[in-house]
Amino acid sequence: MSAGVRTWLVIGLSLGYLVAVHLAFLRHSPMVAATAVALLLLLVLASIRGPHRIAWRILAAVPGIFIVVLTARGAPPVPLMLTPVAISALISFTFGRTLLPGRTPLIERLARGFHAPQVPAPEVITYARRVTWAWTLLLALVATANALLVANLSPGGLLELAGLAPPWPVSPPSYVWFSNTGTYLLIGGMFVVEFAVRLWRFPDYRFRNPLQFVREARTRMPNIVAALRKG
């Protein structure tokens, strides 16, 4: 499968997953929830790469299919509830661990790779470190908010599944609009806001729209990948 086909496949699966999750919680439908879990499983399988990908895909598919069947029979769709928490927490961890002593912040690595073989100006390095902090904190807050929402979801939240009464009950519509839609809108919004701040902070920045920047980044991808691996 070509890279272009794989990209469109992942985009299609992702959009289908988001729609299915939304409908599953709004309609309380086991079959729609099972469909969402199945789409999530396909996304996981598509993301597995490497020389042993077939073996790893089989290992992931067997329990994944079992969970799909259980969800279709009315089991709580726990994977759907944990995914927004896991995604935001994982991205926050990915950014945050590069801020530890002796490490190079993730956005600084990207900046160094983008400007290679030249070294970015000191103000660019400082800005890149601050953006890394911003991503870390934002996504940590999103992960915490999602965890609180899924714990207090009523009916069917994690506290209720454990036999406990949620102290702050959250209705399914409120939960799904924030966790399934708001989470990803916040992440997308962060890209837009950061780019706007970048243009304000660096008036002479020659990429005046995100598409120009993305096209240029694609041409410099080998340097960017090399810089990411150095951190």
N, C-alpha and C positions, 0 to 999 in steps of 0.2 A: 504494500500500500504506500502510495506516494505521500510526502509530507503535507502537500496541499489537501489531499483527500482526508488524511488523518486529522488535520486542523479543523476542517469543516464538519467532520464526524463528531469531534469533541464538542464543537460549538452547538451542534444540533442536539446532542445528548444532554448538554448542560441546560439548554433552554427547555427541553422537554422535562428534565428533572425539576427545574424550578416551578414550572406550571403544575406538574403532578403533585409536588409537595404542597403547594398552595391549596389545590383542590382537595387533597387528602384531609387536611386539617379543617378546612371550612365545611366539608360535607361529611366528615367522620366516616369515610368509606374505606373499608379494609382492602378492597380491590384496587382502588386508586393509590392507596398507600403502598401496596405491593408493587404496583407499577413504578412508583417513585423509587422504591428500594432496588428494583431490577435495573432501572436507569443508572442509579448510583453505582451499582455493581459493575455495569458496563463501563462507566467512567473510570473506575478503579482498574479494571482489566486493561483498558486502553492506555492508562498511564504507566503500566509496568513495562519497562524496557530492559535492555541488556541481554547478554548471551544466554541466560537461563530464564528468559521471560516466559517460555511455555510452561515450565515446571511451576514457577511462581503464580502464573495465572490459574493453573489447575488447583493449586493450594488455596487460592483466594476464591475461586468459583464454587468449590464444593460447599463450604459453610455459607457462602453468599446465597446460593440457590436454596439452601435449607432455610435461611432467614426470610427469603422472599415467600416461600410456601407458608411459613408460620404467620407472616404478616397478612397474607391473603386469607388465612383462617381466623383472623381477629386478634393476633398477638399485638401488643403495643409496638408501634413503629419506632423503637428506640434509636436505630441508626439515623433516622430522619431528624430526630430531636438533638442528637449529639453532633451532627455534621457541622452546623453553623458555629458551634463552640470550638470544635476541633480545628476547623479551617482558620478562624481568626486567631486562635491560640498558637497554631503552628506557624503562621506568618509572623506573628509578634515575636515568637521565639527565634525564628530565622533572622530577623533584624536585630533583636536584642542581644543575641550571643556574640554578634560581631562588635558590640560596644564594650566587651570585656577587655581588661588590660592586656596588652600585647596583641590585640586583634585590630584589623583594619575595618572600620564601619562599612557596611554593605554598600551604601550609596556612594561612599568615597571610592570603593573598588570600581563601581560602575563608571564614575567620573574619570578615574585614572585610565581605565580601559578605553573609554570614549575618546580621551584626548591623546592617547599614546600615538607616537613615542614621546610627545611633549608631556611635561608635568603640569597639572592644573595649577592655577594661581592659588595662593594661600587662602584668599577669600572664598574660592570655590570649594576648597577642602573643608573649611569651617562650615560653609553652608551645607555641604553633603553630610557632615556629621550631624548637624541639627535636624536634617530631614530624616536621617536614620532614627534618631530619637523620636521624632514626631510619629513615624510609622509604628515604632515599637509601642509607644504609649497609647495611640489611638486603637490599635488592634487588641491590646491588652484590655482596654476598657470595653471594647465590643465583645470580646470573649467573656468577660465578667458579666456584662449585661445579658448576653445570651444564656449563660449558665443560670442566672437568677430567674430568667423568664421560663426556661424549660423546667426548672425545679418547681416553680409555682404554677405551672400550667394546670388548668382545671376545666374539664376533666382530663385525666390521663397523663399528668405530669410526673416527673421523677419522684417527688415527695409522695404523691398519691399512690404510685406504684409500690412504694416502700411502706405503705400503710400509715402515712403521716398526713396531717392536714396542712396545706400550704398557708403560711401566715399572710401572704399577699396574693390571693388567687388572680390568675391572669387568664383571660378568655382566649380560646383558640384563634379568633380573628386578630386580636392584639398581638399574640405571640407570633403568628405566621407572617403578619405584615412587617414586623421588625426583624425577626430572625431570618426569614426566607427572602425578604425583599430589601428591607432596610440595611441589613448587613452588607450586601453586595453594592447597594447604592452608595453607602458610605465609603466603601473601598474605591469605587469608581469616582466619587466626588473628591476623594483625597488626591487622586491623580490630577484632576482638573484644577483644584485649588493650588496644589504644589506648583504646577506649571505656571499659573498666573503669578504666584509669588516669585517664581524664578525670573519671569520677565520683568517684574517690578524691581527685584533686587539687582538684576544685571541688565540695565537698559540697552547695552550693546550686544546682547545675546542674539546671534544671527538666525536662530531657528524661531520664527515668530508664531508658528502653530505646531501642534503636536504631530501632525502628519509629516511635516518636514523633519522633525526630530527622529521619528520612528524610521523613516526611509534612510536617514543618515546612519542611525544606529545599526541597521541591518548590514550596511556596507562595512561597518567596523566591528562586527560581531566576533571575529576571531580574537581581536585584542581585548574585547570586553570579557569573553569567556576566560581568557588567560588571566586577566586581572582578578576575576571572581575566584579562581582557583588558588591564587597567591595568598589570599587573606588568612 
